[in-house]
Amino acid sequence: MLIQTEPESNPVALFFEELPKEQAHQINYKDFVESLNYIYDSLLEPWTFVAVLDLDRLEILYANENCLQLFGEGGKSSASQYLPFAFLRPESKPLFKQAISQFQNMVQGVPPKHRRLLKTQLVGLRLKPLSGKPWVSFATLLPLSARADGTPKVVLMINQNISHLYNAHFVWLRQSCTSTSQYNAGFHSRTGEVFNHDILSKRELEILKLLARGLNSQCIASELAISVNTVSNHRKNMMDRVGVGDTSALLQIAQWCDLI
């Protein structure tokens, strides 16, 4: 079952509005996350886990039962805090730091009144579950509380395993605003670039939407008045940038990112 990341009434944004900044670490995140199960009905699936992450301390303030079953309590530093680095494979630890830093930079470009509505995908971190099986993370970050400047301090992280789809060794971020398409931004660790546009170009998105309709390259070329070779090149470039090896995987990740 797909993770639904944007219900009609966004309870995460409402929670953000109601949470006083000084209470960020006093709130019962367990009750809050469990309340989301009525809306995000895949949170309890075995391939999904939820954590609440403090971006200042880089600590996990709450991890749901799925997370603890998958990764154990080896990263536990106190009664209520976990270190996210304990869940990461060694090669992903510097990428995690880099991605979180760039996430903060991307948010700075968004007007404060829109920051509570941001939704960010963090894709490609490699985790180490107790089972030893591969785990490549597709995480959706939603702000729960903010610093004085309006940037997110605590985020909800909804995480699922895409090891069956993802074959790259880089990470990327995609930022979007649930109320407007004006504030798209992204980061790609392969280039180290932060960009103020979507991860796919307008032409690529046109082709992607036609692929999602089941059209083949010849039909897409005819529809857009371009060559079949151009369609193939765009498809290859999209798969390469997103980190997947086939069109089905590209379409699945695009759907989770609300691109189609």
C-alpha positions as CSV (number, residue, x, y, z in Angstrom):
1,M,0.0,0.0,0.0
2,L,1.3,3.4,-0.9
3,I,2.1,6.0,1.8
4,Q,-0.5,8.8,1.5
5,T,1.5,11.9,2.3
6,E,-1.0,14.6,1.7
7,P,-4.6,14.0,2.9
8,E,-7.2,16.7,2.2
9,S,-6.9,18.1,5.7
10,N,-3.2,18.0,6.7
11,P,-3.1,17.0,10.4
12,V,0.7,17.5,10.5
13,A,0.3,21.2,9.4
14,L,-2.5,21.6,12.0
15,F,-0.3,20.1,14.7
16,F,2.5,22.5,13.7
17,E,0.2,25.5,14.0
18,E,-1.0,24.4,17.5
19,L,2.4,23.5,19.0
20,P,4.1,26.3,21.0
21,K,7.8,26.4,20.3
22,E,8.8,25.9,23.9
23,Q,6.8,22.7,24.1
24,A,8.6,21.0,21.2
25,H,10.2,18.4,23.5
26,Q,7.3,18.1,25.9
27,I,4.7,16.8,23.4
28,N,3.6,13.2,23.5
29,Y,4.8,12.3,20.0
30,K,3.7,8.7,20.4
31,D,0.0,9.7,20.7
32,F,0.4,12.1,17.8
33,V,1.9,9.5,15.5
34,E,-0.6,6.9,16.5
35,S,-3.4,9.3,15.7
36,L,-2.0,9.6,12.1
37,N,-2.7,5.9,11.5
38,Y,-6.3,6.7,10.8
39,I,-5.2,8.9,7.8
40,Y,-1.8,7.5,6.8
41,D,-3.1,3.9,6.8
42,S,0.2,2.3,5.8
43,L,2.3,3.5,8.8
44,L,2.0,0.1,10.4
45,E,3.1,-1.9,7.4
46,P,6.3,-3.9,8.0
47,W,8.2,-2.0,5.2
48,T,7.4,1.4,6.8
49,F,8.5,3.1,10.0
50,V,8.0,6.5,11.6
51,A,10.4,8.7,13.6
52,V,10.3,12.2,15.0
53,L,13.7,13.8,14.4
54,D,15.2,16.9,16.2
55,L,17.3,18.6,13.5
56,D,19.3,20.7,16.0
57,R,20.5,17.8,18.1
58,L,20.2,15.2,15.4
59,E,18.3,12.9,17.8
60,I,15.3,10.8,17.2
61,L,12.8,11.9,19.9
62,Y,10.3,9.1,19.1
63,A,10.5,6.0,17.0
64,N,7.4,3.8,16.5
65,E,7.3,0.1,17.2
66,N,8.1,-0.8,13.6
67,C,11.3,1.1,13.8
68,L,12.4,-0.6,17.0
69,Q,11.6,-4.0,15.6
70,L,13.5,-3.3,12.4
71,F,16.6,-1.6,14.0
72,G,16.5,-2.5,17.7
73,E,17.5,-0.1,20.4
74,G,21.3,0.0,19.8
75,G,21.1,3.7,19.1
76,K,19.4,4.5,22.4
77,S,21.1,7.3,24.3
78,S,18.5,7.9,27.0
79,A,15.0,6.9,27.9
80,S,13.4,8.8,25.0
81,Q,16.2,9.6,22.6
82,Y,17.9,7.7,19.8
83,L,20.8,8.5,17.5
84,P,19.9,8.2,13.8
85,F,23.5,7.4,13.0
86,A,23.0,4.0,14.7
87,F,20.5,3.1,12.0
88,L,22.8,4.1,9.1
89,R,25.3,2.1,7.2
90,P,28.8,3.7,7.4
91,E,28.7,5.0,3.8
92,S,25.5,6.8,4.5
93,K,26.5,8.7,7.6
94,P,28.3,11.6,5.8
95,L,25.5,11.7,3.2
96,F,22.9,12.0,6.0
97,K,24.8,15.0,7.5
98,Q,25.1,16.6,4.1
99,A,21.4,16.1,3.3
100,I,20.2,17.5,6.6
101,S,22.4,20.5,6.2
102,Q,21.2,21.1,2.6
103,F,17.6,20.6,3.8
104,Q,18.0,23.5,6.2
105,N,19.5,25.7,3.4
106,M,16.6,24.9,1.0
107,V,14.0,25.9,3.6
108,Q,15.7,29.3,4.0
109,G,14.4,30.1,0.5
110,V,10.8,29.7,1.4
111,P,8.8,32.5,3.0
112,P,8.1,31.8,6.7
113,K,4.3,31.6,6.3
114,H,4.8,28.6,3.8
115,R,7.4,26.7,5.8
116,R,4.9,24.7,7.9
117,L,3.4,23.4,4.6
118,L,6.7,22.1,3.2
119,K,7.0,18.4,2.3
120,T,10.5,17.0,1.5
121,Q,11.5,13.6,0.2
122,L,15.0,12.3,1.2
123,V,15.9,9.4,-1.0
124,G,18.8,7.0,-1.1
125,L,20.2,6.6,2.5
126,R,21.2,3.0,3.3
127,L,20.1,1.7,6.6
128,K,21.1,-1.5,8.5
129,P,18.1,-3.4,9.9
130,L,18.7,-6.3,12.4
131,S,17.8,-8.8,9.7
132,G,20.8,-7.7,7.6
133,K,18.6,-7.4,4.5
134,P,19.1,-4.3,2.3
135,W,17.2,-1.2,3.2
136,V,17.3,1.9,1.0
137,S,15.3,4.7,2.5
138,F,12.5,6.8,0.9
139,A,11.7,9.3,3.6
140,T,9.1,12.0,3.7
141,L,9.9,14.8,6.1
142,L,7.1,17.0,7.5
143,P,7.7,19.9,9.9
144,L,6.3,19.6,13.4
145,S,7.9,22.6,15.2
146,A,10.0,25.6,14.2
147,R,12.9,27.7,15.4
148,A,12.5,31.5,16.0
149,D,13.3,32.1,12.3
150,G,10.5,29.8,11.1
151,T,12.7,27.0,9.9
152,P,11.8,23.5,10.9
153,K,13.4,22.3,14.2
154,V,11.5,19.0,14.7
155,V,10.2,16.9,11.7
156,L,8.1,13.8,11.3
157,M,9.9,11.2,9.1
158,I,7.8,8.6,7.3
159,N,10.2,6.0,6.0
160,Q,9.9,3.0,3.7
161,N,12.3,0.6,2.1
162,I,12.8,1.0,-1.7
163,S,15.8,-1.4,-2.0
164,H,13.9,-3.3,-4.7
165,L,13.6,-0.1,-6.8
166,Y,16.8,1.9,-6.1
167,N,20.2,0.9,-7.5
168,A,22.2,4.1,-7.0
169,H,24.7,5.2,-4.2
170,F,23.8,8.8,-4.0
171,V,21.0,10.7,-2.1
172,W,18.7,13.4,-3.2
173,L,16.2,15.8,-1.7
174,R,13.0,17.2,-3.3
175,Q,11.2,20.0,-1.5
176,S,7.7,21.1,-2.4
177,C,5.0,23.1,-0.8
178,T,1.5,21.6,-0.2
179,S,-0.2,24.9,-1.0
180,T,1.7,26.2,-4.0
181,S,4.2,25.0,-6.6
182,Q,6.3,28.1,-6.3
183,Y,8.9,26.8,-3.9
184,N,10.2,23.6,-5.4
185,A,13.8,23.0,-4.7
186,G,16.2,20.1,-4.5
187,F,19.7,18.8,-3.7
188,H,21.7,16.0,-5.3
189,S,24.7,14.5,-3.6
190,R,26.3,13.4,-6.8
191,T,26.9,17.0,-7.9
192,G,26.6,18.7,-4.4
193,E,24.2,21.1,-6.1
194,V,21.2,22.8,-4.5
195,F,18.8,23.9,-7.2
196,N,15.6,26.1,-7.1
197,H,13.5,24.0,-9.4
198,D,12.1,20.5,-9.4
199,I,14.3,17.4,-9.7
200,L,12.8,16.8,-13.2
201,S,12.5,19.4,-15.9
202,K,9.2,20.5,-17.4
203,R,9.8,18.5,-20.6
204,E,10.8,15.4,-18.5
205,L,7.6,15.8,-16.5
206,E,5.5,15.9,-19.7
207,I,7.1,12.7,-20.8
208,L,6.7,11.1,-17.4
209,K,3.0,11.8,-17.3
210,L,2.6,10.3,-20.7
211,L,4.5,7.2,-19.6
212,A,2.2,7.0,-16.7
213,R,-0.7,6.9,-19.1
214,G,0.9,3.8,-20.8
215,L,2.1,5.5,-24.0
216,N,5.1,4.1,-25.7
217,S,8.1,6.1,-26.9
218,Q,6.6,6.4,-30.5
219,C,3.3,7.7,-29.2
220,I,5.0,10.1,-26.8
221,A,7.2,11.5,-29.6
222,S,4.2,12.0,-31.8
223,E,2.2,13.7,-29.0
224,L,5.0,16.1,-28.1
225,A,6.4,16.6,-31.7
226,I,9.8,15.4,-30.8
227,S,11.9,12.4,-31.9
228,V,11.8,8.9,-30.4
229,N,15.5,9.3,-29.7
230,T,14.8,12.4,-27.6
231,V,12.1,10.6,-25.7
232,S,14.5,7.8,-25.0
233,N,17.3,10.2,-23.9
234,H,14.9,12.0,-21.5
235,R,13.7,8.7,-20.0
236,K,17.3,7.6,-19.5
237,N,18.3,10.9,-17.9
238,M,15.3,10.7,-15.5
239,M,16.2,7.2,-14.4
240,D,19.8,8.1,-13.9
241,R,19.0,11.2,-11.9
242,V,16.5,9.5,-9.7
243,G,18.6,6.4,-9.2
244,V,16.5,3.6,-10.7
245,G,17.1,1.1,-13.4
246,D,13.7,0.9,-15.2
247,T,10.6,2.8,-16.1
248,S,8.4,1.0,-13.6
249,A,10.6,2.1,-10.7
250,L,10.8,5.6,-12.0
251,L,7.0,5.9,-12.1
252,Q,6.6,4.4,-8.6
253,I,9.0,6.9,-7.1
254,A,7.5,9.8,-9.1
255,Q,4.0,8.8,-7.7
256,W,5.3,8.9,-4.1
257,C,6.8,12.4,-4.9
258,D,3.4,13.6,-6.2
259,L,5.0,14.2,-9.6
260,I,2.3,12.2,-11.4
